[in-house]
């Protein structure tokens, strides 16, 4: 029995008309599919990305012009290094040199560490690549505070750039201050003897000087992390040295390479060699802390570091048979 009027018996009819069963459930054949997932509330459109980049760049310039940035006692400008220097160096590090890094877990997670590497390449590009490798490969993105020769800090513009990027003079007082402050410090004991050696002597480590870096590590009880770098020797193969011109300019050597000075400014473009960097197991200096002034202990530790680096270099060369391979 149905009623044209009244309210109670008309409900089932309405239920069938709307596609529902008498018990109020929707049959599977009539079920409405769920709505498609909503798009993210904020989508990164090309315009939005560029807007953020422009805004970030303007904010960076505003801070630089107003002086609202921090510089430590050595002149290190962390913001300038991360925002300007590192992005430029990554073009070489990733795309040009195709750098591979091994053993980054041997770098101290926190606290001081003395990173000691082999030096080569006519121009100290290896120091820049090592600094970037430490920052990019370390989980905490730590900065490597490089120690440089006096000559570097006598060149007006270069000295300012080096200090802004975290470098300082290679002397024991500065090294010990940085280590006691818990910094990672980088040093190349071969100095100009390493970076300025002939291509015929490539990957043969030179003498390590008097071992001053070992004394600094012993006095501050800092672990020494040897690091081997392969790839720098091929970027500017040194085949000659114009000594009279070097003396005139007051520099250790005036390089002659297959491209410089013959190609002029184009000769400054490094060759695209394949780079491998390996951090070795750290050497604990705590047992020798009381022997920082003992020449025999200092010499033995320096020789141990040198031999570790040399053997690791040979191992990396075996892994990289083609200097310009992929």
Secondary structure, 3 states (H helix, E strand, C coil): CCCCCCCCCCHHHHHHHCCECCCCCECHHHCCCCCCCCCCCCCCCHHHHHHHHHHHHHHHHHHHHHCCCCCCCCCCCHHHHHHHHHHHHHHHHHHHCCCEEECHHHCCCCCCEEEEECCCCCCCHHHHHHHHHHHHHCCCCCCEEEEECHHHHHCHHHHHHHHHCCCEECCHHHHHHHHHCCCEEEECCCCHHHHCCCHHHCCCCCCCCCCHHHHHHHHCCCCEEEEEEECHHHCCCEEEECHHHHHHHCCCCCEEECCCCCCHHHHHCCCCCCCEEEECCCECCHHHHHHCCCHHHHHHHHHHHHHHHHHHHHHHHHHCCCCCCC
